[in-house]
Structures are given as structure tokens and as C-alpha cells.
């Protein structure tokens, strides 16, 4: 049986299927990207943290992951665009290291495509943002892996673990 829309706007839908109610990212047809940024040369043992206003996590600016809704079903292209937009790094799709996919909770059907990138040798430019309310006052800063793992955004910890696994660090 197909899911029934209980509520829908440009950003989010609430759906019901077989008595189970869940959320769906309408803005990107249920697909988003998240990117873990490391610099093995200048910042070993650290990751680039994204600080922005995320009211569901807490009031004010908080440590989150670099994310964005997938545009035109171009997952890698969206990841590269979000990397520049939110972190100020220019990269090519071939530099991305796929870290798999996740569904953040049982209460969503949204798929998050995870990527890592080592920006060793790259200069960080200005993070332009997308002009949304949540990105006003947003910035990035290098944080220890422990600080990142302890943040309220589970995507960060997942990407760090998968990055270590991809690099053979465990």
C-alpha cells in the first residue's frame, strides 16, 4: 500500500503507511548529503566542524554536520556544492570518498549519502551559505574528533567511524 500524506510543505512531509507515521524530506525527495572534512596535513586528529543555528538540537549556534538536500538527483555534485557553500572548499567529485548511506532515525525515510574528503593542500575560501535563515551566523572551525563525536548530530559520529574504517585506522 502506498504511503498517505498527512501533512506536506516544500520542506517536509509527514506520511503514514500501515499505521506507521514518519517524516520525509520533501525539499530533496528524501535524499540528502553529509560531508566529513579532514586535513591530514594541517589538522591531524581534527575534523572541520560546521556551526549553525539548529533549533531541534538546542537554542543558538551549535556543532552540526555539513549537509544539503540532493539537487537534480546528483548526489556527488550536491556534495561538492555543499562543501563549497558551507565550508569554503573547492573540490572535484573524484576527491570524495563514499562512506555509505544511513537513515538517521526510524522516524524518517530520508536517505543520507555520506562522504569524506581530505582537503590536504587546499586553501579554505569563504563559505557563502545559501541565504537561508538557519545559515545566518554559521561558520566552520576545526575541532577534535572527540568534540565532534560528542555533538548532538549523529551523522558526525557515523562519518568519523566510517572514515576511520575506510582509512584502515581501526
C-alpha positions as a Markdown table, in Angstrom:
| # | Residue | x | y | z |
|---|---|---|---|---|
| 1 | Unk | 0.0 | 0.0 | 0.0 |
| 2 | Unk | 1.4 | 3.4 | -0.9 |
| 3 | Unk | 2.1 | 6.0 | 1.8 |
| 4 | Unk | -0.5 | 8.5 | 2.6 |
| 5 | Unk | 0.4 | 12.2 | 3.1 |
| 6 | Unk | -0.8 | 13.5 | 6.4 |
| 7 | Unk | 1.0 | 16.9 | 6.0 |
| 8 | Unk | 3.2 | 18.3 | 3.4 |
| 9 | Unk | 5.0 | 21.6 | 2.7 |
| 10 | Unk | 8.1 | 22.5 | 0.5 |
| 11 | Unk | 10.5 | 21.2 | 3.1 |
| 12 | Unk | 8.9 | 18.3 | 5.0 |
| 13 | Unk | 6.1 | 15.7 | 4.8 |
| 14 | Unk | 4.5 | 13.5 | 7.4 |
| 15 | Unk | 3.4 | 10.2 | 5.9 |
| 16 | Unk | 1.6 | 7.2 | 7.1 |
| 17 | Unk | 2.0 | 3.6 | 5.9 |
| 18 | Unk | 0.4 | 0.6 | 7.7 |
| 19 | Unk | -0.3 | 2.7 | 10.8 |
| 20 | Unk | 3.4 | 3.9 | 11.0 |
| 21 | Unk | 3.9 | 7.7 | 10.8 |
| 22 | Unk | 7.3 | 9.0 | 9.6 |
| 23 | Unk | 8.9 | 12.1 | 8.1 |
| 24 | Unk | 10.1 | 12.6 | 4.6 |
| 25 | Unk | 12.4 | 15.4 | 3.2 |
| 26 | Unk | 10.1 | 16.9 | 0.6 |
| 27 | Unk | 12.7 | 19.5 | -0.4 |
| 28 | Unk | 15.0 | 16.8 | -1.8 |
| 29 | Unk | 12.8 | 13.9 | -2.4 |
| 30 | Unk | 14.1 | 12.1 | 0.7 |
| 31 | Unk | 17.8 | 12.4 | -0.2 |
| 32 | Unk | 20.5 | 14.5 | 1.5 |
| 33 | Unk | 24.3 | 14.5 | 1.6 |
| 34 | Unk | 26.6 | 14.9 | 4.6 |
| 35 | Unk | 30.3 | 15.6 | 4.2 |
| 36 | Unk | 33.2 | 15.0 | 6.7 |
| 37 | Unk | 36.1 | 17.3 | 6.1 |
| 38 | Unk | 39.6 | 16.4 | 7.4 |
| 39 | Unk | 43.0 | 17.9 | 6.7 |
| 40 | Unk | 45.6 | 15.2 | 7.4 |
| 41 | Unk | 48.4 | 17.7 | 7.0 |
| 42 | Unk | 47.4 | 20.8 | 8.9 |
| 43 | Unk | 44.9 | 19.4 | 11.3 |
| 44 | Unk | 45.6 | 15.7 | 12.1 |
| 45 | Unk | 43.1 | 14.2 | 14.6 |
| 46 | Unk | 40.6 | 17.0 | 13.9 |
| 47 | Unk | 37.6 | 17.5 | 11.6 |
| 48 | Unk | 36.0 | 20.6 | 10.3 |
| 49 | Unk | 33.0 | 21.4 | 12.4 |
| 50 | Unk | 30.0 | 23.3 | 11.0 |
| 51 | Unk | 28.4 | 25.6 | 13.5 |
| 52 | Unk | 24.9 | 26.9 | 12.7 |
| 53 | Unk | 21.5 | 27.5 | 14.2 |
| 54 | Unk | 19.8 | 24.2 | 14.6 |
| 55 | Unk | 16.7 | 24.7 | 16.9 |
| 56 | Unk | 15.9 | 21.0 | 17.2 |
| 57 | Unk | 19.3 | 20.4 | 18.8 |
| 58 | Unk | 19.5 | 23.4 | 21.0 |
| 59 | Unk | 19.0 | 27.2 | 21.0 |
| 60 | Unk | 21.6 | 29.2 | 19.1 |
| 61 | Unk | 24.6 | 28.1 | 17.1 |
| 62 | Unk | 25.7 | 24.5 | 17.6 |
| 63 | Unk | 28.1 | 22.0 | 16.1 |
| 64 | Unk | 26.4 | 20.1 | 13.2 |
| 65 | Unk | 27.4 | 18.2 | 10.1 |
| 66 | Unk | 27.8 | 19.8 | 6.6 |
| 67 | Unk | 24.7 | 18.8 | 4.8 |
| 68 | Unk | 22.4 | 19.7 | 2.0 |
| 69 | Unk | 19.4 | 18.4 | 0.0 |
| 70 | Unk | 20.3 | 16.5 | -3.1 |
| 71 | Unk | 19.5 | 18.6 | -6.2 |
| 72 | Unk | 18.5 | 17.0 | -9.5 |
| 73 | Unk | 19.4 | 13.5 | -8.2 |
| 74 | Unk | 23.1 | 14.5 | -8.5 |
| 75 | Unk | 24.4 | 13.2 | -5.2 |
| 76 | Unk | 28.1 | 13.8 | -5.8 |
| 77 | Unk | 27.5 | 17.1 | -7.4 |
| 78 | Unk | 25.4 | 18.2 | -4.5 |
| 79 | Unk | 28.2 | 17.1 | -2.0 |
| 80 | Unk | 30.8 | 19.2 | -3.9 |
| 81 | Unk | 28.4 | 22.2 | -4.0 |
| 82 | Unk | 27.6 | 21.9 | -0.2 |
| 83 | Unk | 31.4 | 21.6 | 0.5 |
| 84 | Unk | 32.0 | 25.0 | -1.1 |
| 85 | Unk | 28.8 | 26.6 | 0.1 |
| 86 | Unk | 29.1 | 25.6 | 3.8 |
| 87 | Unk | 32.9 | 25.1 | 4.2 |
| 88 | Unk | 34.6 | 27.2 | 1.5 |
| 89 | Unk | 36.5 | 24.3 | -0.1 |
| 90 | Unk | 36.5 | 23.7 | -3.8 |
| 91 | Unk | 36.8 | 20.1 | -4.8 |
| 92 | Unk | 36.1 | 17.7 | -7.6 |
| 93 | Unk | 33.7 | 14.8 | -7.3 |
| 94 | Unk | 36.5 | 12.3 | -7.8 |
| 95 | Unk | 38.1 | 13.6 | -4.5 |
| 96 | Unk | 35.1 | 12.5 | -2.4 |
| 97 | Unk | 35.4 | 9.2 | -0.5 |
| 98 | Unk | 32.0 | 7.5 | -0.3 |
| 99 | Unk | 31.2 | 6.5 | 3.3 |
| 100 | Unk | 27.9 | 4.7 | 2.5 |
| 101 | Unk | 24.3 | 5.7 | 3.4 |
| 102 | Unk | 22.2 | 5.9 | 6.5 |
| 103 | Unk | 18.7 | 6.7 | 7.6 |
| 104 | Unk | 19.1 | 9.0 | 10.6 |
| 105 | Unk | 16.2 | 7.6 | 12.7 |
| 106 | Unk | 13.4 | 5.1 | 12.4 |
| 107 | Unk | 11.1 | 8.0 | 12.1 |
| 108 | Unk | 12.2 | 9.1 | 8.6 |
| 109 | Unk | 12.6 | 7.5 | 5.2 |
| 110 | Unk | 15.2 | 10.0 | 4.2 |
| 111 | Unk | 18.5 | 8.6 | 2.9 |
| 112 | Unk | 21.7 | 10.4 | 3.8 |
| 113 | Unk | 24.6 | 9.9 | 1.4 |
| 114 | Unk | 27.8 | 10.2 | 3.5 |
| 115 | Unk | 31.1 | 11.4 | 2.1 |
| 116 | Unk | 34.6 | 12.2 | 3.4 |
| 117 | Unk | 37.3 | 14.3 | 1.9 |
| 118 | Unk | 40.8 | 15.1 | 2.9 |
| 119 | Unk | 41.4 | 18.8 | 1.9 |
| 120 | Unk | 45.2 | 18.4 | 2.4 |
| 121 | Unk | 46.9 | 21.1 | 0.3 |
| 122 | Unk | 43.7 | 23.1 | -0.3 |
| 123 | Unk | 43.1 | 26.6 | 0.9 |
| 124 | Unk | 39.8 | 27.3 | 2.5 |
| 125 | Unk | 37.8 | 30.1 | 0.9 |
| 126 | Unk | 34.8 | 31.9 | 2.1 |
| 127 | Unk | 31.7 | 29.8 | 2.9 |
| 128 | Unk | 29.0 | 31.6 | 1.1 |
| 129 | Unk | 26.0 | 29.8 | 2.6 |
| 130 | Unk | 22.6 | 29.5 | 0.8 |
| 131 | Unk | 21.0 | 32.6 | 2.3 |
| 132 | Unk | 18.6 | 30.5 | 4.5 |
| 133 | Unk | 17.6 | 31.7 | 8.0 |
| 134 | Unk | 19.4 | 28.7 | 9.6 |
| 135 | Unk | 22.7 | 29.6 | 8.0 |
| 136 | Unk | 22.8 | 33.2 | 9.2 |
| 137 | Unk | 25.8 | 33.5 | 11.5 |
| 138 | Unk | 27.0 | 30.0 | 10.5 |
| 139 | Unk | 30.8 | 29.2 | 10.4 |
| 140 | Unk | 33.3 | 26.4 | 10.4 |
| 141 | Unk | 36.1 | 25.6 | 12.8 |
| 142 | Unk | 38.5 | 22.7 | 13.4 |
| 143 | Unk | 37.5 | 20.6 | 16.4 |
| 144 | Unk | 38.9 | 17.4 | 17.9 |
| 145 | Unk | 37.4 | 14.1 | 16.8 |
| 146 | Unk | 36.2 | 13.7 | 20.4 |
| 147 | Unk | 34.4 | 17.1 | 20.4 |
| 148 | Unk | 32.8 | 16.1 | 17.0 |
| 149 | Unk | 31.7 | 12.7 | 18.2 |
| 150 | Unk | 30.1 | 14.2 | 21.3 |
| 151 | Unk | 28.0 | 16.7 | 19.4 |
| 152 | Unk | 24.2 | 16.1 | 19.1 |
| 153 | Unk | 24.3 | 15.4 | 15.4 |
| 154 | Unk | 24.7 | 11.6 | 14.9 |
| 155 | Unk | 25.8 | 12.0 | 11.3 |
| 156 | Unk | 29.1 | 13.4 | 12.5 |
| 157 | Unk | 30.0 | 10.4 | 14.7 |
| 158 | Unk | 28.9 | 8.0 | 12.0 |
| 159 | Unk | 31.1 | 9.7 | 9.4 |
| 160 | Unk | 34.1 | 9.7 | 11.7 |
| 161 | Unk | 33.7 | 6.0 | 12.4 |
| 162 | Unk | 33.3 | 5.2 | 8.7 |
| 163 | Unk | 36.2 | 7.4 | 7.7 |
| 164 | Unk | 38.5 | 5.6 | 10.2 |
| 165 | Unk | 37.3 | 2.3 | 8.7 |
| 166 | Unk | 37.8 | 3.4 | 5.1 |
| 167 | Unk | 41.4 | 4.5 | 6.0 |
| 168 | Unk | 42.1 | 1.3 | 8.0 |
| 169 | Unk | 42.6 | 3.2 | 11.3 |
| 170 | Unk | 40.8 | 0.6 | 13.4 |
